Amino acid sequence: MLITITASVSHSFLSFFYSPSPSSPRTLISSLLPNKLSLRSSFLPFSSLGRRRHHLHSQPTGSVSANTMNASSQKLENPDDLIDSVETFIFDCDGVVWKGDKLIDGVPETLDMLRSKGKRLVFVTNNSTKSRKQYGKKFETLGLNVREEEIFASSFAAAAYLKSIDFPKDKKVYVIGEDGILKELELAGLQYLGGPADGEKKIELKPGFLMEHDKDVGAVVVGFDRYINYYKIQYGTLCIRENPGCLFIATNRDAVTHLTDAQEWAGGGSMVGAIRGSTQKEPIVVGKPSTFMMDYLSQKFGILKSQICMVGDRLDTDILFGQNGGCKTLLVLSGVTTLQMLQNPNNSIQPDFYTNKVSDFLSLKATAV
């Protein structure tokens, strides 16, 4: 059952009004919308702290019905057909635009070509270590002309999700993650603790020791954290298990990430897995493949999701994100997913098209001439 959500601008974020629905839960991002909107979306049923804060831990984040998948994906042979069929390209960043701090060959020319054709470009990343402003500086450092309003990181999604459910002002957020999440929470006017500051804290395990925690923590946000330690795991666990209605929010569940271009590194999913294991609760995932950001992007830019192409290197996040949102999908083999993985008989996630890297848009066009 679909529910109607009426949104209006208040202090740069939206206040939501809704009624409970038994439908399959999906999340809806909301913040910084320029106009009053009437949105239609399947949403999470709420109950007490009411309806808005309890029983949100079991949100499914990645399933797609068989009829939304292609039997098999096609190699991209004629990029003009794909380019002409959509208005907006959403690009993942790690493994698509760059690897670590190294720009992937041909990306600047490809983005320039798409802009010259009047295409809207959006960059969505599950990496929560940076805020939108910090990512803007990274694009600039790599020589890419990308505006901050074109960037959407899962750090932003976590803060926006909390705003969208009217997270109480007197409650705090405990962060297992890095600076990006803290900056977005601060911009959203939310109280927080934890983050990198807890990276040096240790627990002295001795007879009778009892670890204290803040009873006002109403949400634990877990993202990629290079400074995760046992203190953070125990603190987050106590908040979720002992604070009534405390939410468990994950920016993403990516298994691996690209910290350097030399190899893959354990991703945010490993940090989320630690808290899931200790609490035995499922997180609310606000990053890909949840439709949280897709719903927002569609509303913000006023475009049909069928007019969007999602370009990514991961099947279970990027491609599933596009499929969940009803978009066209293009897998690039420059990151996590290999051709062998794509064509594995056990792989059920098939993009509309696949190609080696985004610059194939240019090389294929040159070959066709």
Summary of the structure (lengths in Angstrom):
residues: 369
radius of gyration: 20.4
end to end distance: 49.5
largest distance: 76.2
contacts: 1269
relative contact order: 0.17
helix: 32%
strand: 21%
